[in-house]
Amino acid sequence: MSRETGLEEILEELRKYLEFQKNLGLETLIMRKKREDKDKTRAEQEENPLTDQGKNIIKVQEQLSIFDTTRKPTLEEIREEIGDCTRCKLHRWRTNIVFGEGNPNAKIVFVGEGPGEEEDKQGRPFVGKAGQLLNRILNAMGLNRSDVYICNVVKCRPPGNRTPEPDEIGTCEQFLFKQIKAIEPDIIVCLGNVAAQTILRTKDKLANLRGRFHYYGKAKVMATYHPAALLRNPNLKKLLWEDMQIVIKELNLSVPEKK
């Protein structure tokens, strides 16, 4: 066996091992070596940093970098991972997967419950009547859809616009969390109970959560009412706007003057 062939086999074994760890969801890899081996390797590299051994180490590091599970995913990679999803039963009734849209570098992400009928047809989030109301809310905050990112907890429409079931949320929420990781927003606005309870990992009702910031990692989270709830009960508009004023102040947004 040549030295080059041996190195290739070692690389292949390392790739398989790292892929195994990646599938387990492990974020870091802890590798241990004997102290004397470390000292020997360091001494050899200091003596001649451009030896074949040093070059091979660099080659290994470059090839293993593709398995770095701690790096930030891109939205394109997340959408590709979802594919033509059949992971839960919602795929049986959908027309289109509604992934999300907006600014990939947004400071604020709006998270809804799931797609409705119009969203399912178009493959875009918040384009029905609730979406039109959300657009007006954004405009009142001095924002446009292109300034923010909009998505849902589940990416397929629940039949009859029912509330997503726990198993459906549990299957799909991983992609929401990855979207948030990709965007790294300053603020997440949860529209409705499902979004708030999923993001905050709580069973508390929205009435107990709204009106103040919570945290998801480093991002501040504001839980408020879904625009669809405002369409059913216009009295909730005042409460939602109170929540949005807290967000406006936090982001130091310039609110347009009323005409």
Backbone hydrogen bonds, N-H to C=O, Kabsch-Sander energy under -0.5 kcal/mol:
donor,donor_aa,acceptor,acceptor_aa,energy
6,G,2,S,-2.3
7,L,3,R,-2.0
8,E,4,E,-2.1
9,E,5,T,-2.1
10,I,6,G,-2.0
11,L,7,L,-2.6
12,E,8,E,-2.3
13,E,9,E,-2.2
14,L,10,I,-2.4
15,R,11,L,-2.6
16,K,12,E,-2.3
17,Y,13,E,-2.3
18,L,14,L,-2.7
19,E,15,R,-2.4
20,F,16,K,-2.0
21,Q,17,Y,-2.1
22,K,18,L,-2.5
23,N,19,E,-2.3
24,L,20,F,-1.2
25,G,22,K,-1.4
26,L,21,Q,-2.1
30,I,28,T,-0.5
31,M,29,L,-0.6
38,K,34,K,-2.0
39,D,35,R,-2.6
40,K,36,E,-2.3
41,T,37,D,-2.6
42,R,38,K,-2.7
43,A,39,D,-2.3
44,E,40,K,-2.3
45,Q,41,T,-2.3
46,E,42,R,-2.4
47,E,43,A,-2.1
48,N,44,E,-2.2
51,T,48,N,-1.6
55,K,51,T,-2.3
56,N,52,D,-2.5
57,I,53,Q,-2.1
58,I,54,G,-2.0
59,K,55,K,-2.2
60,V,56,N,-2.5
61,Q,57,I,-2.5
62,E,58,I,-2.3
63,Q,59,K,-2.2
64,L,60,V,-2.3
65,S,61,Q,-1.0
66,I,63,Q,-0.6
67,F,64,L,-2.0
68,D,65,S,-1.6
69,T,67,F,-1.0
71,R,68,D,-0.8
78,I,74,T,-2.0
79,R,75,L,-2.5
80,E,76,E,-2.2
81,E,77,E,-2.1
82,I,78,I,-1.9
83,G,79,R,-1.8
85,C,83,G,-1.3
91,H,88,C,-1.3
92,R,89,K,-1.8
93,W,90,L,-1.3
94,R,90,L,-0.8
98,V,155,K,-3.3
99,F,97,I,-0.8
101,E,150,I,-2.1
103,N,148,V,-2.3
106,A,103,N,-1.7
107,K,147,D,-0.5
109,V,187,I,-2.2
110,F,149,Y,-3.0
111,V,109,V,-0.5
111,V,189,V,-2.9
112,G,110,F,-0.5
112,G,151,C,-2.7
120,D,116,G,-2.3
121,K,117,E,-1.7
122,Q,118,E,-2.2
123,G,119,E,-2.7
124,R,119,E,-0.8
132,Q,128,G,-2.1
133,L,129,K,-1.9
134,L,130,A,-2.2
135,N,131,G,-2.2
136,R,132,Q,-1.6
137,I,133,L,-2.2
138,L,134,L,-2.7
139,N,135,N,-2.5
140,A,136,R,-2.1
141,M,137,I,-1.1
141,M,138,L,-0.6
142,G,139,N,-1.4
143,L,138,L,-3.0
147,D,144,N,-1.7
148,V,144,N,-0.6
148,V,145,R,-0.8
149,Y,108,I,-1.7
150,I,101,E,-2.9
151,C,110,F,-2.3
153,V,112,G,-1.4
154,V,113,E,-1.8
161,N,158,P,-2.0
162,R,159,P,-1.3
168,E,165,E,-0.7
169,I,165,E,-2.5
170,G,166,P,-2.8
171,T,167,D,-1.4
172,C,168,E,-1.9
173,E,169,I,-2.6
175,F,172,C,-1.6
176,L,172,C,-1.0
177,F,173,E,-2.6
178,K,174,Q,-1.8
179,Q,175,F,-2.2
180,I,176,L,-2.3
181,K,177,F,-2.1
182,A,178,K,-2.3
183,I,179,Q,-2.1
184,E,180,I,-3.0
186,D,107,K,-1.6
187,I,107,K,-2.5
188,I,220,K,-2.9
189,V,109,V,-3.2
190,C,188,I,-0.7
190,C,222,M,-2.6
191,L,111,V,-3.2
191,L,189,V,-0.6
192,G,190,C,-1.0
192,G,224,T,-3.0
196,A,192,G,-2.1
197,Q,193,N,-3.1
198,T,194,V,-2.0
199,I,195,A,-2.6
200,L,196,A,-2.5
201,R,197,Q,-0.7
202,T,197,Q,-1.3
208,N,205,K,-1.3
209,L,205,K,-0.8
209,L,206,L,-1.1
210,R,206,L,-2.4
211,G,223,A,-0.5
212,R,209,L,-0.6
214,H,221,V,-2.4
216,Y,219,A,-2.7
219,A,216,Y,-1.9
220,K,186,D,-2.8
221,V,214,H,-2.8
222,M,188,I,-2.8
223,A,212,R,-0.5
223,A,221,V,-0.5
224,T,190,C,-2.8
229,A,226,H,-1.2
230,L,226,H,-1.3
231,L,227,P,-1.7
232,R,228,A,-1.3
233,N,229,A,-2.3
236,L,233,N,-2.2
237,K,234,P,-1.7
238,K,235,N,-0.6
239,L,235,N,-0.5
240,L,236,L,-2.5
241,W,237,K,-2.5
242,E,238,K,-1.8
243,D,239,L,-1.8
244,M,240,L,-2.4
245,Q,241,W,-1.9
246,I,242,E,-1.1
247,V,243,D,-1.4
248,I,244,M,-2.9
249,K,245,Q,-2.2
250,E,246,I,-2.0
251,L,247,V,-2.3
252,N,248,I,-0.8
253,L,248,I,-2.1
255,V,253,L,-0.8
